[in-house]
Amino acid sequence: MSGKKKYSNFEEVDRDLKRLYLQSEISKEELKLSFHLTKESAKPSKLITGLIGGAATSALLLKLLLPIFSFGIGKFLKKYR
């Protein structure tokens, strides 16, 4: 099989060309959106906010998990003493 589509009339050709054109336009718009979102997320203010937010989240998470880890380590050490 050659893999080439056989058309029986020009309407089929036109329909496929329109479909391919629309798929191409959708891909272009998705690329534009992706570029815009990437550009927005790479702004210095967003990067700094993200770093501060990430650090704050990490600090809060550490504060919450530290007592749990301490308790677990204490239990573990008592078990093997």
N, CA, C and O atoms as a GROMACS GRO file, in nm:
protein
  324
    1MET      N    1   0.083  -0.118   0.000
    1MET     CA    2   0.000   0.000   0.000
    1MET      C    3   0.087   0.124   0.000
    1MET      O    4   0.185   0.130   0.075
    2SER      N    5   0.055   0.222  -0.081
    2SER     CA    6   0.140   0.340  -0.098
    2SER      C    7   0.124   0.442   0.013
    2SER      O    8   0.214   0.522   0.036
    3GLY      N    9   0.008   0.442   0.085
    3GLY     CA   10  -0.012   0.537   0.193
    3GLY      C   11  -0.068   0.670   0.147
    3GLY      O   12  -0.097   0.756   0.229
    4LYS      N   13  -0.083   0.688   0.016
    4LYS     CA   14  -0.138   0.812  -0.038
    4LYS      C   15  -0.288   0.799  -0.048
    4LYS      O   16  -0.340   0.696  -0.090
    5LYS      N   17  -0.358   0.906  -0.010
    5LYS     CA   18  -0.503   0.905  -0.017
    5LYS      C   19  -0.548   0.932  -0.159
    5LYS      O   20  -0.493   1.018  -0.228
    6LYS      N   21  -0.647   0.859  -0.202
    6LYS     CA   22  -0.703   0.878  -0.336
    6LYS      C   23  -0.831   0.958  -0.322
    6LYS      O   24  -0.919   0.924  -0.242
    7TYR      N   25  -0.842   1.061  -0.399
    7TYR     CA   26  -0.961   1.146  -0.397
    7TYR      C   27  -1.046   1.117  -0.521
    7TYR      O   28  -0.995   1.090  -0.629
    8SER      N   29  -1.177   1.122  -0.501
    8SER     CA   30  -1.266   1.097  -0.614
    8SER      C   31  -1.328   1.226  -0.669
    8SER      O   32  -1.386   1.226  -0.778
    9ASN      N   33  -1.314   1.337  -0.592
    9ASN     CA   34  -1.365   1.465  -0.643
    9ASN      C   35  -1.293   1.581  -0.573
    9ASN      O   36  -1.221   1.561  -0.476
   10PHE      N   37  -1.313   1.701  -0.624
   10PHE     CA   38  -1.245   1.818  -0.571
   10PHE      C   39  -1.300   1.860  -0.434
   10PHE      O   40  -1.228   1.925  -0.358
   11GLU      N   41  -1.423   1.826  -0.403
   11GLU     CA   42  -1.480   1.860  -0.272
   11GLU      C   43  -1.402   1.789  -0.160
   11GLU      O   44  -1.379   1.848  -0.054
   12GLU      N   45  -1.362   1.666  -0.184
   12GLU     CA   46  -1.283   1.592  -0.085
   12GLU      C   47  -1.147   1.658  -0.066
   12GLU      O   48  -1.098   1.669   0.047
   13VAL      N   49  -1.088   1.701  -0.175
   13VAL     CA   50  -0.958   1.769  -0.167
   13VAL      C   51  -0.973   1.899  -0.089
   13VAL      O   52  -0.894   1.928   0.001
   14ASP      N   53  -1.075   1.977  -0.124
   14ASP     CA   54  -1.100   2.104  -0.055
   14ASP      C   55  -1.125   2.083   0.094
   14ASP      O   56  -1.072   2.157   0.178
   15ARG      N   57  -1.204   1.982   0.128
   15ARG     CA   58  -1.234   1.954   0.268
   15ARG      C   59  -1.106   1.921   0.345
   15ARG      O   60  -1.085   1.973   0.454
   16ASP      N   61  -1.020   1.836   0.288
   16ASP     CA   62  -0.895   1.801   0.356
   16ASP      C   63  -0.802   1.921   0.366
   16ASP      O   64  -0.734   1.938   0.467
   17LEU      N   65  -0.797   2.004   0.263
   17LEU     CA   66  -0.713   2.124   0.267
   17LEU      C   67  -0.761   2.220   0.376
   17LEU      O   68  -0.680   2.278   0.448
   18LYS      N   69  -0.893   2.237   0.386
   18LYS     CA   70  -0.948   2.324   0.491
   18LYS      C   71  -0.916   2.269   0.629
   18LYS      O   72  -0.879   2.343   0.719
   19ARG      N   73  -0.932   2.137   0.644
   19ARG     CA   74  -0.903   2.075   0.773
   19ARG      C   75  -0.755   2.093   0.810
   19ARG      O   76  -0.723   2.128   0.924
   20LEU      N   77  -0.667   2.071   0.715
   20LEU     CA   78  -0.524   2.088   0.741
   20LEU      C   79  -0.489   2.233   0.771
   20LEU      O   80  -0.404   2.261   0.856
   21TYR      N   81  -0.554   2.325   0.701
   21TYR     CA   82  -0.532   2.468   0.727
   21TYR      C   83  -0.576   2.502   0.869
   21TYR      O   84  -0.503   2.572   0.941
   22LEU      N   85  -0.693   2.455   0.910
   22LEU     CA   86  -0.742   2.484   1.045
   22LEU      C   87  -0.653   2.421   1.152
   22LEU      O   88  -0.628   2.482   1.256
   23GLN      N   89  -0.605   2.300   1.126
   23GLN     CA   90  -0.512   2.236   1.222
   23GLN      C   91  -0.384   2.318   1.233
   23GLN      O   92  -0.328   2.333   1.342
   24SER      N   93  -0.338   2.371   1.120
   24SER     CA   94  -0.219   2.455   1.120
   24SER      C   95  -0.242   2.583   1.201
   24SER      O   96  -0.155   2.625   1.277
   25GLU      N   97  -0.359   2.645   1.183
   25GLU     CA   98  -0.391   2.767   1.257
   25GLU      C   99  -0.401   2.740   1.407
   25GLU      O  100  -0.356   2.821   1.488
   26ILE      N  101  -0.461   2.628   1.443
   26ILE     CA  102  -0.471   2.591   1.585
   26ILE      C  103  -0.332   2.572   1.643
   26ILE      O  104  -0.304   2.618   1.754
   27SER      N  105  -0.244   2.504   1.571
   27SER     CA  106  -0.107   2.483   1.618
   27SER      C  107  -0.034   2.615   1.637
   27SER      O  108   0.040   2.632   1.734
   28LYS      N  109  -0.053   2.708   1.543
   28LYS     CA  110   0.010   2.840   1.556
   28LYS      C  111  -0.039   2.912   1.680
   28LYS      O  112   0.040   2.972   1.753
   29GLU      N  113  -0.171   2.908   1.705
   29GLU     CA  114  -0.227   2.975   1.822
   29GLU      C  115  -0.179   2.911   1.951
   29GLU      O  116  -0.151   2.981   2.048
   30GLU      N  117  -0.169   2.780   1.954
   30GLU     CA  118  -0.117   2.710   2.072
   30GLU      C  119   0.028   2.748   2.098
   30GLU      O  120   0.069   2.766   2.212
   31LEU      N  121   0.106   2.761   1.991
   31LEU     CA  122   0.245   2.802   2.005
   31LEU      C  123   0.255   2.945   2.058
   31LEU      O  124   0.338   2.974   2.145
   32LYS      N  125   0.171   3.035   2.006
   32LYS     CA  126   0.169   3.173   2.055
   32LYS      C  127   0.133   3.178   2.203
   32LYS      O  128   0.197   3.249   2.281
   33LEU      N  129   0.031   3.101   2.242
   33LEU     CA  130  -0.011   3.098   2.382
   33LEU      C  131   0.100   3.043   2.471
   33LEU      O  132   0.128   3.097   2.578
   34SER      N  133   0.163   2.937   2.427
   34SER     CA  134   0.272   2.878   2.504
   34SER      C  135   0.387   2.976   2.521
   34SER      O  136   0.444   2.989   2.629
   35PHE      N  137   0.420   3.046   2.414
   35PHE     CA  138   0.527   3.147   2.420
   35PHE      C  139   0.489   3.258   2.518
   35PHE      O  140   0.571   3.300   2.599
   36HIS      N  141   0.364   3.305   2.510
   36HIS     CA  142   0.318   3.413   2.598
   36HIS      C  143   0.324   3.368   2.744
   36HIS      O  144   0.371   3.443   2.830
   37LEU      N  145   0.276   3.248   2.773
   37LEU     CA  146   0.279   3.199   2.910
   37LEU      C  147   0.421   3.182   2.962
   37LEU      O  148   0.450   3.212   3.078
   38THR      N  149   0.509   3.134   2.876
   38THR     CA  150   0.649   3.119   2.915
   38THR      C  151   0.713   3.254   2.942
   38THR      O  152   0.786   3.272   3.039
   39LYS      N  153   0.684   3.349   2.854
   39LYS     CA  154   0.737   3.486   2.869
   39LYS      C  155   0.688   3.548   3.000
   39LYS      O  156   0.765   3.612   3.071
   40GLU      N  157   0.560   3.529   3.031
   40GLU     CA  158   0.503   3.584   3.154
   40GLU      C  159   0.566   3.520   3.277
   40GLU      O  160   0.598   3.590   3.374
   41SER      N  161   0.585   3.390   3.274
   41SER     CA  162   0.640   3.321   3.391
   41SER      C  163   0.788   3.349   3.410
   41SER      O  164   0.842   3.324   3.518
   42ALA      N  165   0.855   3.399   3.307
   42ALA     CA  166   0.999   3.426   3.317
   42ALA      C  167   1.029   3.571   3.354
   42ALA      O  168   1.145   3.610   3.360
   43LYS      N  169   0.925   3.652   3.380
   43LYS     CA  170   0.949   3.790   3.423
   43LYS      C  171   1.019   3.789   3.558
   43LYS      O  172   0.989   3.705   3.643
   44PRO      N  173   1.111   3.883   3.578
   44PRO     CA  174   1.183   3.886   3.706
   44PRO      C  175   1.090   3.891   3.828
   44PRO      O  176   1.115   3.824   3.928
   45SER      N  177   0.983   3.970   3.820
   45SER     CA  178   0.893   3.979   3.934
   45SER      C  179   0.827   3.845   3.963
   45SER      O  180   0.809   3.809   4.080
   46LYS      N  181   0.791   3.770   3.859
   46LYS     CA  182   0.730   3.638   3.879
   46LYS      C  183   0.833   3.540   3.935
   46LYS      O  184   0.800   3.459   4.022
   47LEU      N  185   0.957   3.548   3.885
   47LEU     CA  186   1.060   3.457   3.934
   47LEU      C  187   1.088   3.482   4.082
   47LEU      O  188   1.101   3.387   4.160
   48ILE      N  189   1.099   3.609   4.120
   48ILE     CA  190   1.126   3.643   4.260
   48ILE      C  191   1.010   3.599   4.349
   48ILE      O  192   1.030   3.541   4.455
   49THR      N  193   0.888   3.628   4.303
   49THR     CA  194   0.770   3.587   4.379
   49THR      C  195   0.767   3.436   4.394
   49THR      O  196   0.736   3.384   4.501
   50GLY      N  197   0.798   3.365   4.286
   50GLY     CA  198   0.800   3.220   4.291
   50GLY      C  199   0.905   3.167   4.388
   50GLY      O  200   0.880   3.073   4.462
   51LEU      N  201   1.023   3.230   4.387
   51LEU     CA  202   1.128   3.187   4.479
   51LEU      C  203   1.090   3.213   4.623
   51LEU      O  204   1.110   3.129   4.711
   52ILE      N  205   1.034   3.333   4.648
   52ILE     CA  206   0.993   3.366   4.785
   52ILE      C  207   0.881   3.274   4.830
   52ILE      O  208   0.882   3.223   4.941
   53GLY      N  209   0.783   3.254   4.740
   53GLY     CA  210   0.673   3.164   4.772
   53GLY      C  211   0.720   3.022   4.797
   53GLY      O  212   0.673   2.954   4.888
   54GLY      N  213   0.814   2.978   4.714
   54GLY     CA  214   0.868   2.844   4.730
   54GLY      C  215   0.945   2.831   4.861
   54GLY      O  216   0.934   2.729   4.930
   55ALA      N  217   1.022   2.933   4.895
   55ALA     CA  218   1.098   2.931   5.020
   55ALA      C  219   1.003   2.932   5.139
   55ALA      O  220   1.024   2.860   5.237
   56ALA      N  221   0.898   3.015   5.132
   56ALA     CA  222   0.801   3.022   5.241
   56ALA      C  223   0.729   2.888   5.256
   56ALA      O  224   0.708   2.840   5.367
   57THR      N  225   0.692   2.830   5.145
   57THR     CA  226   0.624   2.700   5.148
   57THR      C  227   0.716   2.594   5.206
   57THR      O  228   0.674   2.511   5.287
   58SER      N  229   0.843   2.596   5.166
   58SER     CA  230   0.940   2.500   5.218
   58SER      C  231   0.960   2.518   5.367
   58SER      O  232   0.967   2.420   5.442
   59ALA      N  233   0.968   2.644   5.411
   59ALA     CA  234   0.987   2.671   5.554
   59ALA      C  235   0.866   2.623   5.634
   59ALA      O  236   0.881   2.563   5.740
   60LEU      N  237   0.746   2.651   5.582
   60LEU     CA  238   0.624   2.607   5.651
   60LEU      C  239   0.617   2.456   5.654
   60LEU      O  240   0.582   2.398   5.757
   61LEU      N  241   0.648   2.393   5.544
   61LEU     CA  242   0.645   2.248   5.538
   61LEU      C  243   0.746   2.188   5.636
   61LEU      O  244   0.717   2.090   5.704
   62LEU      N  245   0.864   2.247   5.641
   62LEU     CA  246   0.966   2.199   5.734
   62LEU      C  247   0.919   2.215   5.878
   62LEU      O  248   0.939   2.126   5.961
   63LYS      N  249   0.855   2.329   5.908
   63LYS     CA  250   0.803   2.354   6.042
   63LYS      C  251   0.698   2.249   6.080
   63LYS      O  252   0.692   2.205   6.195
   64LEU      N  253   0.616   2.212   5.984
   64LEU     CA  254   0.510   2.116   6.011
   64LEU      C  255   0.564   1.973   6.023
   64LEU      O  256   0.516   1.895   6.105
   65LEU      N  257   0.662   1.940   5.942
   65LEU     CA  258   0.712   1.802   5.938
   65LEU      C  259   0.820   1.772   6.041
   65LEU      O  260   0.839   1.656   6.078
   66LEU      N  261   0.890   1.874   6.088
   66LEU     CA  262   0.999   1.852   6.182
   66LEU      C  263   0.954   1.780   6.309
   66LEU      O  264   1.020   1.686   6.351
   67PRO      N  265   0.842   1.821   6.371
   67PRO     CA  266   0.800   1.746   6.491
   67PRO      C  267   0.764   1.601   6.460
   67PRO      O  268   0.788   1.512   6.542
   68ILE      N  269   0.708   1.577   6.345
   68ILE     CA  270   0.672   1.440   6.308
   68ILE      C  271   0.798   1.356   6.290
   68ILE      O  272   0.805   1.242   6.338
   69PHE      N  273   0.898   1.412   6.220
   69PHE     CA  274   1.024   1.340   6.202
   69PHE      C  275   1.094   1.318   6.336
   69PHE      O  276   1.148   1.210   6.360
   70SER      N  277   1.092   1.419   6.422
   70SER     CA  278   1.156   1.406   6.553
   70SER      C  279   1.090   1.295   6.633
   70SER      O  280   1.158   1.214   6.696
   71PHE      N  281   0.957   1.291   6.631
   71PHE     CA  282   0.884   1.187   6.701
   71PHE      C  283   0.920   1.049   6.645
   71PHE      O  284   0.947   0.956   6.721
   72GLY      N  285   0.922   1.038   6.513
   72GLY     CA  286   0.954   0.911   6.449
   72GLY      C  287   1.095   0.866   6.479
   72GLY      O  288   1.117   0.748   6.505
   73ILE      N  289   1.189   0.956   6.475
   73ILE     CA  290   1.328   0.922   6.503
   73ILE      C  291   1.343   0.882   6.650
   73ILE      O  292   1.415   0.788   6.682
   74GLY      N  293   1.273   0.954   6.738
   74GLY     CA  294   1.276   0.920   6.881
   74GLY      C  295   1.223   0.780   6.905
   74GLY      O  296   1.283   0.703   6.980
   75LYS      N  297   1.112   0.747   6.842
   75LYS     CA  298   1.054   0.612   6.856
   75LYS      C  299   1.149   0.507   6.803
   75LYS      O  300   1.166   0.401   6.863
   76PHE      N  301   1.211   0.536   6.690
   76PHE     CA  302   1.305   0.443   6.626
   76PHE      C  303   1.424   0.417   6.718
   76PHE      O  304   1.467   0.303   6.735
   77LEU      N  305   1.478   0.525   6.776
   77LEU     CA  306   1.594   0.510   6.864
   77LEU      C  307   1.558   0.436   6.991
   77LEU      O  308   1.637   0.355   7.039
   78LYS      N  309   1.440   0.461   7.046
   78LYS     CA  310   1.398   0.390   7.168
   78LYS      C  311   1.384   0.241   7.141
   78LYS      O  312   1.416   0.159   7.226
   79LYS      N  313   1.337   0.207   7.023
   79LYS     CA  314   1.315   0.068   6.986
   79LYS      C  315   1.446  -0.011   6.979
   79LYS      O  316   1.449  -0.129   7.013
   80TYR      N  317   1.552   0.054   6.936
   80TYR     CA  318   1.681  -0.013   6.916
   80TYR      C  319   1.784   0.017   7.021
   80TYR      O  320   1.902  -0.006   6.999
   81ARG      N  321   1.743   0.069   7.136
   81ARG     CA  322   1.839   0.095   7.245
   81ARG      C  323   1.852  -0.024   7.332
   81ARG      O  324   1.928  -0.021   7.429
   0.00000   0.00000   0.00000
